[in-house]
Amino acid sequence: MAEGKQVVEMHGKRLLVESALRADVALIHADRADPFGNLTYAATARNFNPLMAMAAPMVIAEVETLGPLGSLSPEAVETPGAFVDHVAELSELSEDYGIVRR
């Protein structure tokens, strides 16, 4: 199992180092965004989407509400725009998003 992988010793134990999973493109869903790509999430969307935004070199965010620059408080931003390449505003939530209803 360790063939070709890095093995380190820590506290007297030999440990196998696994590299992080990467994605080519991340398609994420956000509650609100500004044109720069700063994102906020609703409910459990913040569990997975910020991590995927950091794991892929290209990030496309679909957002429910796209506000003007400065519409998001800096404290509310959960994914900074530096991680987001494209922002697409949803005109409406289709029935496929039934689980997102609030």
C-alpha positions, 0 to 999 in steps of 0.5 A: 500500500505504501509503494511509491508514497511518502512514509513519515514517522511520528511519535514512534508510528510509521504513517502513510502520507496521502495527497489531497484530492483535486478537481479540474472544475468545481461547480458550486452553489451560493446564496449571495455573491458580488461581481468580484466572486465573494460568496456567502452560503445558506445552511449546510452549503458552507460545509462543502462548497468553500473546500471545493472552491479551494480544491479546483483551479477553475470555480464556477459559482451559481448564485441565488442573488447577485448584488453590487460590489460592496453589498456583502459585509467582509465578515459575511464572506465565506469564500473570497473572490480570489478563488472564484473564476465565474459567477452565474446568477440563477433567474429562478430556482427550478424544481431540481433545487427543491431541497434548497427551499427555505 
